[in-house]
């Protein structure tokens, strides 16, 4: 009896260990099954997203019905608001969008929809140069359609395009440069405030608002603005060429509407954005400034996809726990 007792305990331990191994194998197989199921499910979702992203929308931005499947089209690039680094209308973003559009073999031309009061001379110049270079490289038309206004830096950019069209009430022009500041020296004295500025360099506190500007500083600033203005004038003349009228006020900083803008050669005519697009060709117009189609689809069904994925993961995890603690 004493020799049988250890054998019985050993056999019991072996059976328990064997059952444990079998249980682990079953658990592993179920985990693999649910992982494969989840992988297939996610693959189907991702594949459907890519298919939808490749499909052209049923209507373009002007409401024109289209049945094309990512076929030939016109790229719409929006120039809205202040032109400056950090703003939606910045050189880095606009140039990237323009390059993307012009390099696409299916894009037959670009429609620049402009509605901006202007902004940074440097940002405007960079976009101007990019448009000129892309036109030369790809030989595709780039036309501008002006909405409410295209003034100053906006017109700087538009001048690089092949043609500019506007509404009879659009504001166009303002070819000039401005610098504005204020001085608070007298106000500081009345308040008993004593501004203190220490510099290394004779002109380091140039335009210090705590003191009046010197005649030398005023003369320097005027020269600086005149240099920027001349760059602006040169760019507009290079872009518009012989279409510009010989008028002394053209580069005075004034702006015009309607027939006056057309007579001065600032615009080529009057047309709606859709009519301008038709001048490029009878193609659907897609907004290249809107989110990527795949991103739009993901956003649209994001909640459903997230719920499905989290539900699948929870099912796998719960199944795993059931198998392990059964």
Secondary structure, 3 states (H helix, E strand, C coil): CHHHHHHHHHHHHHHHHHHHHHHHHHHHHHHHHHHHHHHHHHHHHHHHHHHHHHCCCCECCCCCECCCCCCCEEEEEEEECCECCCCCECHHHHHHHHHHHHHCCCEEEEEEEEEECCECHHHHHHHHHHHHHHHHHHCCEEEEEEEEEEECHHHHHHCCCCEEEECCCCEEECCCCCCCCCCCHHHHHHCCCCCCCCCCCCCCCCCCCCCCCCHHHHHHHHHHHHHHHHHHHHHHHHHHHHHCCCCCCCCCCCEECHHHHHHCCCCCEECCHHHHHHHHCCCEEEECCCCCHHHHHHHHCHHHHHHHHHHHHHHHHHHHHHHHCC
